[in-house]
Amino acid sequence: MERNKLVYFLLLLVCIALILYAAHLFLSRAELSQPMRSMFFRQDNEYVVILDITNSEPETRNYTISVLVDGKRYDENISLSAGRLFTYKHHVYPPLQDKRVNVTVYGENETVVVSKNTYVME
């Protein structure tokens, strides 16, 4: 009888360990699946857009960052190795006719946009 209790207890510990390990994998993958963080703020007489792009894929990926301000488009192409972080910074100087800044990030050879944000200046 004692041996059955011990086996039951060990199996229970193994199940708990597997559940905790699966939760850890799920949560760490959730962090990696968020390739973009963005900030938009006023600094003195300008506005600043900052993007942090993380390549969570196992191979190098190419991205195009497109910023649209008052009908003018600014593009930057970047190549990110696996697991690397790239920080993009764009300055916007008022006055502008259109008070919006559109920022779009595309992955190479992808039809789906990685990130699209519209910021409104005060």
N, C-alpha and C positions, 0 to 999 in steps of 0.2 A: 504494500500500500504506500509506504514512504517513497519508494522508487517512482511510482506513478505521479505522485505530487511533485517530485523533483523534475521529472520530464515535462510535466505540465508547466511548471514555473519557468523552465528554460525555454520552452516553446513560446511562452508568453513574452519573455524578454526579447527573443529573436523577432517576434512580430512587432513589438514596440520599436525596436531598433530599425526595422525595415520601414515602418511608417515615418519615423523621424528622418531617415535618410531620404525617402521620397519627398517629404515636405521640403527638406533642404535643397534638393535638386530643383524642385518646382520654383521655389522662391529665388534661387540664384539665377535660374533661366529667365525669370520674369524681369530681373534687373538687366540682363543682357539683351532682352528683346526690346528695350527702349533705347533706340539708337540716337535719339535726339533730345537735347535739352536746350531751351532757348530763353533769352532774356531780352527785354526791350526797356530802356530807361533813358531819362533825360540827364544830361551831364553838362552843366554850364549852358553854352549856347548851341548845343547839338543834341541829337538823339543817337543812341548806340544800340545796335543789334549784335548780340553775341550768340553764336550757335556752337554747341559741343556735339560733335558727331562721333559715335563710337561704332566701329566695325565689329559686330558680334559674330560674323561669319568665319568659317575656318580658312577662307582664302581671301586674297586681296580683292577689294571692291573699288570701283570708280563711282564718284558722285559728281553731280553738277548742282551748284548752289546758285539760284537765280533770285536777284533782288530787284523789284520793280518800284521805282520812286518817280512820281510825276511823269509817267510815260517813258522814262529812261530805264533800260534794263542793264543790270550788271551781272555777268556770269563769271563763275570761277569753277574750274574743273579740278578735282582732287582725286588722289589715289591713296587708299588706306589699306595698310597691311592688316592681317587678322589680329583682332584684339587691340588695335591702336585707337587713339583718340586724336581728333583734329578740332581745334578751336578757330572759328571764323568770326571776324569782327568787321562790321560795316558801320561807317559814320554817316549820318544824315543831317544836313544843315538846313534849318528853316530860313526864310519862309518858303513854303511850298503851296502850289495851287490845290493839289489833292493832299489831304491830311492823312493819307494812308501809305503804309509801307508793306508790300507783299513779299514774303520770303517763301520760296519753294525749293525743296531738295528732291532731286531725282536720282534714282539709281541707274547705272548704265544698263542699257538693254532691258529696261523694265517699263511697263506701261503704268504701273501703280506708283503714285507719288509717295516718297518716304515721309515727308513732312510738308505741311502747307500752313502758314500763319499769316494773318493780316493784323498789323498793329496800327492803331489810330493815335495820332499826335494830339496833344491837348492844346 
